[in-house]
Amino acid sequence: MTVLKHFGKLIVFCACALLVLPQQGIAQMEMTYDEYKLKLTEYEKRNADLKQSLTECQMANKGLSDEISGLDTQISDLKQQVYGFVESDEAGINEFMQELGRIEGRLMGLRELSEDALFDVVDEVDQIETRVTELKADKRSYLPDAQAKLASIDQLLEQVKSRMPRKRIRQYSVLRGDSLWKIAKKDDIYGDAYLWPRIYVENRAKIKNPDMIYPKWVLTIPFGVDLHQHLVMRGENLSSIAGKVFDDITKWHRIYQANKLQILDPSLIFPAQVLDIPEN
């Protein structure tokens, strides 16, 4: 009887539990659904806001694209005006800047040479300086980038020229069978036999007769000339020299006046003479 009683209570308890649990589950489902609706509403609002922002960005992007296109047109027009001003085009300007770059690079290399090595490139430096003067006369030199490059080149030229000797002396030991003519003709001396008087003049304290020199004599061989001097070469005359140094052959008389002590007749000058050149 007691067992039946307890069994009956168990049945009643289980029945009650079955009645209560579905109600709690339904309540739980209803709460989750409300949260879902709340989240959905929130996401829908965020989505609408993002769509609005996207639309605004697209409109702003189109405005910027139109503005950029207008600026590109203005830049193109300005470039054409610049090309007209410097009388060139993009290719011509690039070529001009490349040449300036090559000159700048070469001068950087020359700046690192020893003084002896610099003496051997005196003519090249003079040519570079002449070319830079020509480039400065070109209208493309008015461009800001070209102006900056030319300023750098001018500075490098001054550095190179400040270290460059215009005249160099070396010693030569006379060999058996040598003569001033043969020595001057040597490739590593002057390469021109007609310049033998220069050796004679430089060594007059030792050489009494230019036709007589002796083995083991040590002769001083001058190379180059000082600034504002000119070494007369075979075939030159005062007019041709004036054309080289003044770019005007009619100024030959200025050279003559500056060298009257050694030029007896202006129509007669000789190889190896070193003439003073007055400033232009």
C-alpha positions as CSV (number, residue, x, y, z in Angstrom):
1,M,0.0,0.0,0.0
2,T,2.8,2.3,0.8
3,V,4.6,1.5,-2.5
4,L,1.4,2.3,-4.4
5,K,1.1,5.5,-2.6
6,H,4.6,6.6,-3.5
7,F,4.1,5.5,-7.0
8,G,1.0,7.6,-7.3
9,K,2.9,10.6,-6.1
10,L,5.6,10.0,-8.7
11,I,3.0,9.9,-11.4
12,V,1.5,13.2,-10.2
13,F,5.0,14.8,-10.1
14,C,5.9,13.7,-13.6
15,A,2.5,14.9,-14.9
16,C,3.1,18.3,-13.4
17,A,6.6,18.5,-14.8
18,L,5.3,17.7,-18.3
19,L,2.8,20.5,-18.0
20,V,5.3,23.1,-16.7
21,L,8.2,22.4,-19.1
22,P,6.5,23.2,-22.4
23,Q,5.4,26.5,-21.0
24,Q,8.9,27.4,-20.0
25,G,10.3,26.4,-23.4
26,I,7.6,28.6,-25.2
27,A,8.5,31.5,-22.9
28,Q,12.2,31.0,-23.8
29,M,11.4,30.8,-27.5
30,E,9.3,34.0,-27.3
31,M,12.3,35.9,-25.7
32,T,14.8,34.7,-28.3
33,Y,12.5,35.7,-31.1
34,D,12.1,39.2,-29.6
35,E,15.9,39.5,-29.4
36,Y,16.1,38.4,-33.0
37,K,13.6,41.0,-34.1
38,L,15.5,43.6,-32.2
39,K,18.8,42.6,-33.9
40,L,17.1,42.4,-37.3
41,T,15.8,45.9,-36.9
42,E,19.3,47.1,-35.8
43,Y,21.0,45.4,-38.8
44,E,18.4,46.8,-41.2
45,K,19.0,50.3,-39.9
46,R,22.8,49.8,-40.2
47,N,22.4,48.5,-43.7
48,A,20.3,51.5,-44.7
49,D,22.9,53.8,-43.2
50,L,25.7,52.1,-45.1
51,K,23.8,52.3,-48.3
52,Q,23.3,56.0,-47.7
53,S,27.1,56.4,-47.0
54,L,27.9,54.4,-50.1
55,T,25.7,56.6,-52.2
56,E,27.3,59.7,-50.7
57,C,30.8,58.3,-51.4
58,Q,29.9,57.4,-55.0
59,M,28.7,60.9,-55.5
60,A,31.8,62.4,-53.9
61,N,34.0,60.0,-56.0
62,K,32.3,61.2,-59.2
63,G,32.9,64.8,-58.1
64,L,36.6,64.1,-57.4
65,S,36.9,62.3,-60.7
66,D,35.5,65.2,-62.6
67,E,37.8,67.6,-60.6
68,I,40.9,65.4,-61.4
69,S,39.9,65.2,-65.1
70,G,39.7,69.0,-65.1
71,L,43.1,69.4,-63.4
72,D,44.6,66.9,-65.9
73,T,43.3,69.1,-68.7
74,Q,44.8,72.2,-67.0
75,I,48.1,70.5,-66.5
76,S,48.2,69.4,-70.1
77,D,47.5,72.9,-71.2
78,L,50.2,74.3,-69.0
79,K,52.7,71.7,-70.3
80,Q,52.0,72.8,-73.9
81,Q,52.5,76.5,-72.8
82,V,55.9,75.5,-71.3
83,Y,56.9,73.5,-74.4
84,G,56.1,76.6,-76.5
85,F,58.1,78.9,-74.2
86,V,61.2,76.7,-74.3
87,E,60.7,75.8,-77.9
88,S,60.8,72.1,-77.3
89,D,58.6,69.1,-76.4
90,E,58.7,66.4,-73.8
91,A,61.3,64.3,-75.6
92,G,63.5,67.3,-76.2
93,I,63.4,68.3,-72.5
94,N,64.2,64.8,-71.5
95,E,67.1,64.7,-73.8
96,F,68.3,68.1,-72.4
97,M,68.1,66.9,-68.8
98,Q,69.9,63.6,-69.7
99,E,72.8,65.5,-71.2
100,L,73.0,67.7,-68.1
101,G,73.0,64.5,-66.0
102,R,75.9,63.0,-68.0
103,I,77.9,66.2,-67.6
104,E,77.3,66.3,-63.9
105,G,78.3,62.6,-63.5
106,R,81.5,63.2,-65.5
107,L,82.5,66.2,-63.4
108,M,81.9,64.1,-60.2
109,G,84.4,61.6,-61.6
110,L,86.9,64.3,-62.6
111,R,86.7,65.8,-59.2
112,E,88.2,62.6,-57.7
113,L,91.2,62.5,-60.0
114,S,94.7,63.4,-58.9
115,E,96.3,66.6,-60.1
116,D,98.5,64.7,-62.5
117,A,95.5,62.9,-63.9
118,L,93.6,66.2,-64.2
119,F,96.4,67.7,-66.3
120,D,95.8,65.0,-68.9
121,V,92.1,66.0,-69.2
122,V,92.6,69.8,-69.4
123,D,91.2,69.9,-72.9
124,E,88.1,67.8,-71.9
125,V,87.3,70.2,-69.0
126,D,87.6,73.1,-71.4
127,Q,85.2,71.4,-73.8
128,I,82.8,70.7,-70.9
129,E,82.9,74.3,-69.9
130,T,82.2,75.5,-73.5
131,R,79.3,73.0,-73.8
132,V,77.8,74.2,-70.5
133,T,77.9,77.8,-71.8
134,E,76.0,76.6,-74.9
135,L,73.5,74.7,-72.8
136,K,72.8,77.8,-70.7
137,A,71.9,79.7,-73.9
138,D,69.2,77.1,-74.6
139,K,65.7,78.1,-73.5
140,R,65.3,74.7,-71.9
141,S,67.8,75.8,-69.3
142,Y,65.0,78.1,-67.9
143,L,63.2,75.1,-66.5
144,P,63.5,74.8,-62.7
145,D,64.9,71.3,-62.8
146,A,67.5,72.4,-65.4
147,Q,68.4,75.5,-63.3
148,A,69.1,73.2,-60.3
149,K,71.2,70.9,-62.4
150,L,73.2,73.7,-63.9
151,A,73.9,75.2,-60.5
152,S,75.3,71.8,-59.4
153,I,77.4,71.6,-62.6
154,D,78.8,75.2,-62.0
155,Q,79.8,74.2,-58.5
156,L,81.5,71.0,-59.7
157,L,83.3,72.9,-62.5
158,E,84.7,75.3,-60.0
159,Q,85.9,72.5,-57.8
160,V,87.6,70.7,-60.7
161,K,89.2,73.9,-62.1
162,S,90.5,74.9,-58.7
163,R,92.6,71.7,-58.5
164,M,93.6,71.5,-62.1
165,P,97.2,72.4,-63.0
166,R,97.7,74.2,-66.3
167,K,101.3,73.4,-66.5
168,R,103.3,70.3,-65.6
169,I,107.0,69.5,-65.5
170,R,108.6,66.1,-66.0
171,Q,112.2,65.0,-66.2
172,Y,113.6,63.2,-69.2
173,S,117.0,61.3,-69.2
174,V,118.7,61.7,-72.6
175,L,119.4,58.4,-74.4
176,R,122.2,57.6,-76.8
177,G,121.2,58.9,-80.3
178,D,118.6,61.4,-78.9
179,S,118.2,64.9,-80.2
180,L,115.8,67.6,-79.3
181,W,113.9,66.9,-82.5
182,K,113.6,63.2,-81.7
183,I,112.6,63.8,-78.1
184,A,109.9,66.3,-79.0
185,K,108.5,63.8,-81.6
186,K,108.0,61.0,-79.0
187,D,104.4,60.2,-78.4
188,D,104.7,60.5,-74.7
189,I,106.4,64.0,-75.0
190,Y,104.8,66.3,-77.6
191,G,104.2,64.0,-80.6
192,D,105.4,66.8,-82.7
193,A,109.1,67.3,-83.6
194,Y,108.6,71.0,-84.4
195,L,108.0,71.7,-80.7
196,W,111.7,71.0,-79.9
197,P,112.4,74.7,-79.2
198,R,110.3,74.5,-76.1
199,I,112.6,71.9,-74.6
200,Y,115.6,74.1,-75.6
201,V,114.2,77.3,-74.1
202,E,113.3,75.4,-70.8
203,N,116.9,74.0,-70.6
204,R,119.0,76.9,-71.9
205,A,121.1,76.9,-68.7
206,K,122.3,73.4,-69.7
207,I,122.0,73.3,-73.5
208,K,124.5,75.8,-75.1
209,N,124.0,74.4,-78.6
210,P,120.6,72.9,-79.5
211,D,122.3,70.5,-81.8
212,M,124.4,69.0,-79.1
213,I,122.9,67.1,-76.1
214,Y,124.5,64.2,-74.3
215,P,123.4,60.8,-72.9
216,K,122.4,60.8,-69.2
217,W,121.6,64.5,-69.3
218,V,118.4,65.1,-67.4
219,L,116.2,67.6,-69.2
220,T,113.1,69.4,-67.9
221,I,110.2,68.9,-70.2
222,P,107.3,71.4,-69.8
223,F,103.7,70.4,-70.6
224,G,100.9,72.8,-71.0
225,V,100.9,76.5,-70.2
226,D,99.7,78.7,-67.5
227,L,96.2,80.3,-67.6
228,H,96.0,83.2,-70.1
229,Q,98.9,81.7,-72.1
230,H,98.9,79.9,-75.5
231,L,101.4,77.4,-76.8
232,V,102.0,78.1,-80.6
233,M,101.5,74.9,-82.6
234,R,102.7,74.2,-86.1
235,G,100.6,76.1,-88.8
236,E,99.2,78.7,-86.4
237,N,99.4,82.4,-86.8
238,L,98.1,85.4,-84.8
239,S,94.8,85.5,-86.6
240,S,94.0,81.8,-86.1
241,I,95.0,82.0,-82.4
242,A,92.8,85.1,-81.9
243,G,90.0,83.1,-83.5
244,K,90.5,80.3,-80.9
245,V,90.9,82.4,-77.8
246,F,88.7,85.4,-78.6
247,D,86.4,83.9,-81.2
248,D,87.4,86.9,-83.4
249,I,90.3,86.7,-85.8
250,T,90.4,90.5,-86.1
251,K,91.7,90.7,-82.5
252,W,95.1,89.3,-83.4
253,H,96.8,92.7,-82.8
254,R,95.9,92.4,-79.1
255,I,98.0,89.3,-78.9
256,Y,100.8,91.0,-80.8
257,Q,100.8,94.0,-78.4
258,A,101.0,91.7,-75.4
259,N,104.0,89.8,-76.8
260,K,106.0,92.5,-78.7
261,L,109.2,91.5,-76.9
262,Q,109.2,88.1,-78.5
263,I,107.4,88.8,-81.7
264,L,109.6,90.9,-84.0
265,D,107.3,90.5,-87.0
266,P,103.5,89.8,-86.4
267,S,103.5,87.7,-89.6
268,L,106.2,85.4,-88.1
269,I,105.6,83.3,-85.1
270,F,107.1,79.9,-84.5
271,P,106.0,76.5,-83.0
272,A,106.7,76.2,-79.2
273,Q,106.4,79.9,-78.5
274,V,104.4,80.6,-75.4
275,L,102.3,83.7,-75.9
276,D,100.6,85.8,-73.3
277,I,96.9,86.2,-74.0
278,P,95.2,89.3,-72.6
279,E,91.8,88.9,-71.1
280,N,89.0,89.5,-73.6
